[in-house]
Amino acid sequence: MNNPFKEIQGNESLPEDHREKVLGDIDKTKLFLDLANFFLTEHPKVILTLFDNTKNN
């Protein structure tokens, strides 16, 4: 079985619309990961800190 990646020529490039779509997908994925990080790690830490501070007072 031949490796299809070895058949790709170095001077060939994707059409501009494919490049824009891939970059858009990467941006959407990064946004999703940033939102997930905020709501699943940072936000609960803030809430826990708030409750910890109220217990001490």
Secondary structure, 3 states (H helix, E strand, C coil): CCCHHHHCCCCCCCCHHHHHHHHHHHHHHHHHHHHHHHHHHHHHHHHHHHHHHHHHC
